[in-house]
Amino acid sequence: MKPIISIITPVYNEQACLPTFFKRVIPIMEDLGLPFEIIAVNDGSKDDSEKILIEECKKDSRVKAVNFSRNFGQQAAFLCGLKNCSGDCAILIDADLQDPPELFKEMIEKWKEGYDVVHGVRRVRKGESFFKKFTSSLFINLLSKKSGLDIPKNSGEFKLYDRKVIDAICSLPERSRYLRVQVAWAGFRQTAVEFDREERTEGETKFTLKKMLKTAEAGIVPYSPKTLKTSGKIGIIGLILSLLAFATFIVLTCLSNVIGFTLPLTAWLFPTIALATSIILISNGITDLYLSYLYEDVKARPVYIERDKINFGE
């Protein structure tokens, strides 16, 4: 029977979480009484995650797995799940169960009401540091402002997408992927359900500071042309500051006899050089950042490579 609901989860070194994930998710889906599939995308795990997925696939044909050739990242894993799912809608959820699968029923009800995207919005984020909450909020605000799109605050990748949204996202040609921005750009009818996010009870988070920064870069640079104008704005500010500095130095020079102090020539030289150099470096840095993304798109390499698939009927 064709699944109506597809559950998609990325897996990266989640051997501690996976058994609990399946024990918790499968009964919830069975209670809903709708045909479903669970697609777990193994993103190059180095622990026993793949072995656990193989065993789960053997026990239940509704559980399907895709193994990547190496680690390609969370966004690539979610995209792979969307491209391989066959449900009328898909729910994206992390394997660590900080986002509650018990919310599936409410999300599906909103979908049946006619909403194409249902966001899981966190009221409380237990177990997360002030730094992570602050930087996450700052990033979403910056992303919304720069992209000009309405991106729900306190939402992650825990969402439900209707089939037409899935098809629209999968049809986009760009290599740089950030689902939250792409879904906001695509539009459709959207709503949200709120929940309290629990603290991770098993395993450790794989979302390091380095990955957070990379995700922020991938979210802002490809989808925010406004950033290209930043260097020009900095140049204008630098020009104004340098003119003010020169005006101040001229006044001080004219009043040198009164105040009994004469500015040395180096006072004029070093601030000017430093200001000009910083503007050039910032401008080049922004340009290089965009060129790096253009370089990746020109190469036209796939976002991910599938090593093998299980329970897809091959």
Stockholm file with secondary structure:
# STOCKHOLM 1.0

chainA/1-314         MKPIISIITPVYNEQACLPTFFKRVIPIMEDLGLPFEIIAVNDGSKDDSEKILIEECKKDSRVKAVNFSRNFGQQAAFLCGLKNCSGDCAILIDADLQDPPELFKEMIEKWKEGYDVVHGVRRVRKGESFFKKFTSSLFINLLSKKSGLDIPKNSGEFKLYDRKVIDAICSLPERSRYLRVQVAWAGFRQTAVEFDREERTEGETKFTLKKMLKTAEAGIVPYSPKTLKTSGKIGIIGLILSLLAFATFIVLTCLSNVIGFTLPLTAWLFPTIALATSIILISNGITDLYLSYLYEDVKARPVYIERDKINFGE
#=GR chainA/1-314 SS CCCSEEEEEEESSCTTTHHHHHHHHHHHHHHHTSCEEEEEEECSCSSSHHHHHHHHHHHCTTEEEEEESSCCCHHHHHHHHHHHCCSSEEEECCTTCCSCGGGHHHHHHHHHTTCSEEEEEEEEETTCCHHHHHHHHHHHHHHHHHHTCCCCTTEEEEEEEEHHHHHHHHHCCCSCCCHHHHHHHHCCCEEEEEEEECCCCSSCCCCCHHHHHHHHHHHHTTTCGGGGGHHHHHHHHHHHHHHHHHHHHHHHHHTHHHHTCCCCTHHHHHHHHHHHHHHHHHHHHHHHHHHHHHHHHHHTCCSCCEEEEESSCC
#=GC SS_cons         CCCSEEEEEEESSCTTTHHHHHHHHHHHHHHHTSCEEEEEEECSCSSSHHHHHHHHHHHCTTEEEEEESSCCCHHHHHHHHHHHCCSSEEEECCTTCCSCGGGHHHHHHHHHTTCSEEEEEEEEETTCCHHHHHHHHHHHHHHHHHHTCCCCTTEEEEEEEEHHHHHHHHHCCCSCCCHHHHHHHHCCCEEEEEEEECCCCSSCCCCCHHHHHHHHHHHHTTTCGGGGGHHHHHHHHHHHHHHHHHHHHHHHHHTHHHHTCCCCTHHHHHHHHHHHHHHHHHHHHHHHHHHHHHHHHHHTCCSCCEEEEESSCC
//
